[in-house]
């Protein structure tokens, strides 16, 4: 007769090897998100990068910021800014149907999230990707505003938004909250970066690469404005802080920042125009 021990529930106790097998199998099943609801998907790329990098969205912010540097390089090559909107429109026309498809079919959405999850927030798993709003905002700026205004709006989106998010997350609890997910710390960071963007773009890049601009293509210059470069850059910082801090109908700030900054910068330039 085989001596079988029982647990308090009356079930046979397994051998240590069998227990370990069941434990490993259970852990493997719990780590699998294949059959989990969409909202519970764990983005594998977030696990690869580790908690610190994931918490601070470093891959997403690096990609976000790189757009500004790429655009600045293209500016120095003399690329016609009027042609910038066309690849943006094409990208939007491709990504919008893709988002519609993935939001309709969970299997495709899971595959999509695993491929580009490093650049996504978890909130974007079951809603439209922020890239769509990013593209829409830039399409608006490059379609309706002068060259320098469109470029500044892109730089503010690329760098001020990243700075505001980084400093807001780090120090926002120490300062007053201005709006939904907006803090004074983030707005101060946006102001500083916006000031530096205007100061360096108009003070360094525009004169150094003057040959890439056609006559009258830039809407602001020290010769045609009542404001000095420093004064204008300070207002540029204010524009950056306002554009980043305003919560407009809960719209995505990837859309509102370039739209508002383009409108505000254009208004500042017109107001400061020498008569």
C-alpha positions as CSV (number, residue, x, y, z in Angstrom):
1,X,0.0,0.0,0.0
2,X,1.2,3.5,-0.9
3,X,1.3,5.9,2.0
4,X,-0.4,9.1,0.8
5,X,-0.4,12.2,3.0
6,X,-3.3,14.6,2.8
7,X,-3.6,18.3,3.3
8,X,-6.1,19.9,5.6
9,X,-8.5,20.1,2.6
10,X,-8.2,16.4,1.9
11,X,-6.1,16.7,-1.2
12,X,-2.9,14.6,-1.7
13,X,0.2,16.6,-1.1
14,X,2.5,16.7,-4.1
15,X,6.2,15.9,-4.1
16,X,8.6,18.9,-4.0
17,X,9.4,18.5,-7.7
18,X,5.7,18.4,-8.6
19,X,5.0,21.5,-6.4
20,X,7.8,23.4,-8.2
21,X,6.4,22.3,-11.6
22,X,2.9,23.6,-10.7
23,X,4.4,26.8,-9.3
24,X,6.4,27.4,-12.4
25,X,3.5,26.7,-14.7
26,X,1.2,29.0,-12.6
27,X,3.7,31.8,-12.8
28,X,4.1,31.4,-16.5
29,X,0.3,31.5,-17.0
30,X,0.0,34.6,-14.8
31,X,2.7,36.4,-16.8
32,X,1.0,35.7,-20.0
33,X,-1.3,38.5,-21.2
34,X,-2.6,36.6,-24.2
35,X,-6.1,36.2,-22.7
36,X,-6.2,39.3,-20.5
37,X,-8.6,42.2,-21.1
38,X,-7.1,44.9,-23.3
39,X,-6.8,47.4,-20.4
40,X,-4.7,44.9,-18.4
41,X,-2.0,44.4,-21.1
42,X,1.5,44.8,-19.8
43,X,3.7,46.5,-22.3
44,X,6.6,44.1,-22.6
45,X,8.9,46.9,-23.8
46,X,8.2,48.7,-20.5
47,X,9.5,45.7,-18.6
48,X,12.6,45.5,-20.8
49,X,13.6,49.1,-20.0
50,X,13.1,48.8,-16.3
51,X,11.0,50.7,-13.8
52,X,12.9,54.0,-13.8
53,X,13.1,54.4,-17.5
54,X,9.4,53.4,-17.9
55,X,8.2,55.6,-15.1
56,X,9.8,58.7,-16.7
57,X,8.9,57.7,-20.2
58,X,12.5,58.1,-21.4
59,X,12.1,56.4,-24.8
60,X,8.9,58.4,-25.6
61,X,10.5,61.7,-24.5
62,X,13.7,60.9,-26.4
63,X,11.7,60.3,-29.6
64,X,9.6,63.4,-28.9
65,X,12.6,65.6,-28.5
66,X,14.5,64.2,-31.5
67,X,11.9,65.6,-33.8
68,X,13.0,69.1,-32.9
69,X,16.7,68.3,-33.6
70,X,15.8,66.6,-36.9
71,X,13.7,69.6,-38.0
72,X,16.5,72.0,-37.0
73,X,18.9,70.1,-39.1
74,X,16.5,70.1,-42.1
75,X,16.2,73.9,-41.6
76,X,20.0,74.3,-42.0
77,X,19.9,72.3,-45.3
78,X,17.4,74.8,-46.8
79,X,14.5,72.4,-47.1
80,X,11.3,74.2,-48.3
81,X,9.1,74.4,-45.2
82,X,6.0,74.5,-47.4
83,X,6.6,70.9,-48.3
84,X,6.8,69.7,-44.7
85,X,3.1,69.4,-44.4
86,X,2.8,66.7,-47.1
87,X,4.7,63.9,-45.4
88,X,2.9,64.8,-42.2
89,X,-0.5,64.5,-44.0
90,X,0.6,61.1,-45.5
91,X,1.7,59.9,-42.1
92,X,-1.6,60.9,-40.6
93,X,-3.5,59.2,-43.5
94,X,-1.6,56.0,-42.7
95,X,-1.7,56.0,-38.9
96,X,-5.4,57.0,-38.5
97,X,-6.7,53.8,-40.3
98,X,-4.2,51.8,-38.4
99,X,-5.5,53.1,-35.1
100,X,-9.1,52.5,-36.2
101,X,-8.2,48.9,-37.0
102,X,-6.3,48.1,-33.9
103,X,-9.0,49.7,-31.7
104,X,-11.5,47.4,-33.3
105,X,-9.6,44.1,-33.1
106,X,-7.9,43.2,-29.9
107,X,-5.4,40.8,-31.4
108,X,-4.0,43.5,-33.8
109,X,-4.0,46.0,-30.9
110,X,-1.9,43.6,-28.8
111,X,0.6,43.1,-31.6
112,X,0.7,46.9,-32.2
113,X,1.3,47.6,-28.5
114,X,4.1,45.0,-28.3
115,X,5.8,46.5,-31.4
116,X,5.8,50.2,-30.4
117,X,4.9,50.0,-26.7
118,X,8.1,51.7,-25.7
119,X,6.7,54.9,-27.2
120,X,3.2,54.6,-25.8
121,X,1.5,55.4,-22.6
122,X,-0.7,52.7,-21.1
123,X,-3.7,55.1,-21.5
124,X,-3.1,54.9,-25.3
125,X,-3.7,51.2,-25.4
126,X,-7.4,51.6,-25.8
127,X,-7.6,55.1,-27.3
128,X,-6.0,57.0,-30.2
129,X,-2.2,57.3,-30.3
130,X,-0.8,60.7,-29.3
131,X,1.2,60.7,-32.6
132,X,-2.1,61.5,-34.5
133,X,-2.6,64.7,-32.4
134,X,1.1,65.5,-32.9
135,X,0.7,65.3,-36.6
136,X,-2.5,67.3,-36.7
137,X,-1.0,70.1,-34.7
138,X,2.0,70.4,-37.0
139,X,-0.1,70.1,-40.1
140,X,-2.1,73.1,-38.9
141,X,1.0,75.1,-38.0
142,X,2.8,74.4,-41.3
143,X,-0.3,75.0,-43.4
144,X,-1.4,78.4,-42.1
145,X,1.6,80.2,-40.6
146,X,5.0,81.7,-41.8
147,X,8.1,79.6,-41.8
148,X,9.6,80.8,-38.5
149,X,6.3,80.6,-36.6
150,X,5.7,77.1,-37.8
151,X,9.2,76.1,-36.8
152,X,9.0,77.7,-33.4
153,X,5.7,75.9,-32.7
154,X,7.4,72.6,-33.6
155,X,10.4,73.3,-31.3
156,X,8.1,74.3,-28.4
157,X,6.1,71.1,-28.9
158,X,9.2,69.0,-29.1
159,X,11.3,70.5,-26.3
160,X,9.0,72.6,-24.0
161,X,6.5,69.9,-23.7
162,X,9.2,67.4,-22.7
163,X,10.8,69.8,-20.2
164,X,7.4,70.6,-18.7
165,X,6.5,67.0,-18.4
166,X,9.9,66.1,-16.8
167,X,10.0,68.9,-14.3
168,X,6.3,68.8,-13.6
169,X,6.5,65.1,-12.7
170,X,9.6,65.7,-10.5
171,X,8.7,69.0,-8.8
172,X,5.0,69.5,-9.5
173,X,3.9,68.4,-6.1
174,X,5.9,71.3,-4.6
175,X,4.1,74.0,-6.7
176,X,0.4,74.9,-7.3
177,X,-1.6,73.0,-9.8
178,X,-2.7,75.1,-12.7
179,X,-4.9,72.8,-14.7
180,X,-5.5,69.1,-15.3
181,X,-2.0,67.5,-15.1
182,X,-0.4,70.9,-15.3
183,X,1.7,72.4,-12.6
184,X,3.6,75.7,-12.0
185,X,6.9,73.7,-12.1
186,X,6.1,72.4,-15.6
187,X,5.1,75.9,-16.8
188,X,8.3,77.4,-15.5
189,X,10.3,74.8,-17.3
190,X,8.4,75.5,-20.5
191,X,9.0,79.2,-20.1
192,X,12.8,78.7,-19.7
193,X,13.1,76.4,-22.7
194,X,10.8,78.6,-24.8
195,X,13.0,81.6,-24.0
196,X,16.1,79.7,-25.0
197,X,14.5,78.4,-28.2
198,X,13.6,81.8,-29.5
199,X,16.9,83.3,-28.3
200,X,19.0,80.7,-30.0
201,X,16.9,80.3,-33.2
202,X,16.7,83.9,-34.0
203,X,20.0,84.9,-32.5
204,X,22.2,82.1,-33.7
205,X,20.7,79.9,-36.4
206,X,18.9,82.5,-38.4
207,X,21.9,84.8,-38.9
208,X,24.3,81.8,-39.4
209,X,22.1,80.2,-42.0
210,X,20.7,83.3,-43.5
211,X,21.2,81.9,-47.0
212,X,18.4,79.3,-46.5
213,X,15.8,82.0,-46.0
214,X,14.2,83.8,-48.9
215,X,13.6,87.6,-48.5
216,X,10.5,88.1,-46.4
217,X,10.2,84.4,-45.5
218,X,10.7,85.0,-41.8
219,X,8.0,87.1,-40.1
220,X,10.3,88.4,-37.2
221,X,13.6,90.2,-37.3
222,X,15.1,92.8,-35.0
223,X,15.0,95.3,-37.9
224,X,11.3,95.0,-38.4
225,X,10.2,94.8,-34.7
226,X,9.8,97.2,-31.8
227,X,11.2,94.5,-29.5
228,X,14.8,93.5,-29.0
229,X,15.8,89.8,-29.4
230,X,15.8,89.4,-25.6
231,X,12.4,91.0,-25.2
232,X,10.9,88.9,-28.0
233,X,12.5,85.8,-26.5
234,X,11.0,86.5,-23.1
235,X,7.6,86.7,-24.8
236,X,8.4,83.5,-26.6
237,X,8.9,81.9,-23.1
238,X,5.5,83.3,-22.0
239,X,3.9,81.8,-25.2
240,X,5.5,78.4,-24.4
241,X,4.3,78.4,-20.8
242,X,0.8,79.5,-21.9
243,X,0.6,77.0,-24.7
244,X,1.7,74.2,-22.5
245,X,-0.3,75.2,-19.5
246,X,-3.7,75.8,-21.1
247,X,-6.0,72.8,-20.9
248,X,-8.3,73.3,-24.0
249,X,-11.4,71.1,-23.8
250,X,-9.2,68.2,-22.5
251,X,-7.7,67.9,-26.0
252,X,-4.3,66.2,-26.3
253,X,-1.5,68.7,-25.7
254,X,0.4,67.3,-28.7
255,X,-2.3,69.1,-30.7
256,X,-3.0,72.2,-28.5
257,X,0.7,73.2,-28.0
258,X,1.6,73.7,-31.7
259,X,-1.7,75.2,-32.5
260,X,-1.8,77.7,-29.6
261,X,1.9,78.5,-29.8
262,X,1.6,79.3,-33.5
263,X,-1.4,81.5,-32.9
264,X,0.2,83.3,-30.0
265,X,3.6,83.7,-31.6
266,X,2.0,85.1,-34.7
267,X,0.0,87.6,-32.6
268,X,3.1,88.7,-30.7
269,X,5.0,89.3,-34.0
270,X,2.2,91.3,-35.5
271,X,1.8,93.3,-32.3
272,X,5.5,94.1,-32.1
273,X,5.8,95.0,-35.8
274,X,7.5,98.4,-36.2
275,X,5.2,100.9,-37.9
